[in-house]
């Protein structure tokens, strides 16, 4: 028996939720909110979402979507075209195989791994940007971004988990 169109559309919308939420985080990151430290944290919001979905529901955040989300960041920020797309693809490609080891471990382990991953991720961003500009860039902003991302990840992770349980478990 063929499923009604409303069920098909409902299933499609549910399965696109991780991509849509990550896109929403990109839009939030583009805002100039008058919050202390927001300018430093904003670039990390999509990265945190890609980390989360790559561990929790990688089938709902395919590589093509990660690439397009990263490309959107590059276009919206006027950055080096393909840079964020590559960084997010590398993150997703690295985290997906780790799912086998981390999925059942609990949040504390996920957070510890996140701390290492976000530090490496930001260091790579810093190193590539220093190479592109052919100058030594300050480590102050990247260090602050890492600390803010580590502090915010539990809150964002909790929100994404709520979304996962409310919307996606039915997909």
C-alpha positions in Angstrom: 0.0 0.0 0.0 1.4 3.4 -1.0 1.9 6.0 1.7 -0.2 9.2 1.4 1.7 12.3 0.3 1.4 13.9 3.7 3.3 11.0 5.3 6.0 11.2 2.6 6.3 15.0 3.1 6.3 14.6 6.9 9.1 12.0 6.7 11.1 14.2 4.4 10.8 17.2 6.7 11.8 15.1 9.7 14.9 13.8 7.9 15.9 17.2 6.8 15.8 18.6 10.3 19.5 18.3 11.0 20.4 20.1 7.8 17.8 22.8 8.5 18.9 23.3 12.1 22.5 23.5 11.1 21.5 26.0 8.5 19.6 28.0 11.1 22.8 28.0 13.3 24.7 29.4 10.3 22.1 32.2 10.1 22.3 32.9 13.8 26.1 33.0 13.5 25.8 35.6 10.8 23.8 37.9 13.2 25.6 40.6 15.1 24.1 40.0 18.5 25.2 42.3 21.3 26.2 39.4 23.6 29.6 39.2 25.3 31.8 36.8 23.3 29.2 36.1 20.6 31.4 37.3 17.7 34.1 34.9 18.7 31.7 32.0 19.3 29.5 32.4 16.3 31.7 30.6 13.8 31.7 27.6 16.1 27.9 27.1 16.1 27.7 25.2 12.8 30.8 23.2 13.7 29.2 22.1 17.0 26.1 21.0 15.1 28.1 19.0 12.5 30.0 17.3 15.4 26.8 16.4 17.1 25.0 15.1 14.1 28.0 13.2 12.8 28.0 11.2 16.0 24.3 10.9 16.7 22.6 10.7 13.3 25.2 10.8 10.5 22.7 9.3 8.0 20.6 12.5 8.3 23.6 14.9 7.6 25.1 13.5 4.4 28.5 14.7 3.1 26.8 16.7 0.3 24.8 18.6 2.9 27.9 19.3 5.0 29.7 20.6 2.0 26.8 22.9 1.0 26.5 24.2 4.6 30.2 24.9 4.6 30.0 26.6 1.2 27.1 28.7 2.5 29.3 29.9 5.4 32.1 30.8 2.9 29.7 32.8 0.7 27.9 34.5 3.6 31.1 35.5 5.3 33.0 36.4 2.2 35.8 34.0 3.2 38.0 31.8 1.2 35.5 29.8 -1.0 35.6 26.2 0.0 37.5 26.6 3.2 34.7 26.1 5.7 33.2 23.4 3.4 36.5 21.5 3.6 36.9 22.0 7.3 33.3 20.7 8.0 33.8 17.8 5.7 37.0 16.8 7.4 35.2 17.1 10.8 32.3 15.0 9.6 34.5 12.4 7.9 36.7 12.1 11.1 33.8 11.8 13.5 31.6 9.3 11.6 33.9 6.3 12.2 34.3 7.3 15.9 30.5 6.8 16.3 31.1 3.1 16.7 33.3 3.7 19.8 31.5 6.8 21.2 27.8 6.2 20.7 27.2 4.3 23.9 29.7 6.1 26.1 27.7 8.9 27.5 27.8 12.6 27.4 31.0 13.1 29.5 33.1 11.2 27.0 31.4 13.0 24.0 32.3 16.3 25.7 35.9 15.3 26.3 36.3 14.2 22.7 34.6 17.5 21.7 37.2 19.4 23.7 40.0 17.8 21.7 38.3 18.0 18.4 37.4 21.7 18.7 40.9 22.6 19.7 42.4 20.7 16.7 39.7 22.1 14.4 40.4 25.7 15.5 44.1 25.2 15.3 43.8 23.9 11.8 41.6 26.9 10.9 44.2 29.3 12.4 47.1 27.6 10.7 45.5 27.7 7.3 44.4 31.3 7.6 48.0 32.2 8.8 49.4 30.5 5.7 46.9 32.2 3.4 47.6 35.6 4.8 51.3 34.8 5.1 51.4 36.3 8.6 51.5 35.1 12.2 48.0 35.6 13.5 47.1 36.1 17.2 46.1 33.0 19.1 43.8 35.1 21.3 40.6 34.8 19.3 41.0 31.1 18.4 41.7 30.3 22.1 38.6 32.2 23.1 36.5 30.5 20.4 37.7 27.1 21.7 36.9 27.9 25.3 33.5 29.4 24.5 32.6 26.4 22.3 33.6 24.0 25.1 31.4 25.9 27.5 28.4 26.1 25.2 28.5 22.6 23.7 26.5 21.0 26.6 23.7 23.5 26.1 23.6 23.1 22.3 24.0 19.3 22.6 21.0 19.2 25.0 18.9 21.2 22.5 19.8 19.0 19.6 19.1 15.9 21.7 15.6 17.3 22.5 15.1 17.9 18.8 16.3 14.4 18.0 13.9 12.8 20.5 10.9 15.0 19.6 11.2 15.0 15.9 13.7 12.6 14.5 13.0 9.4 16.4 9.8 9.2 14.5 11.5 9.5 11.1 
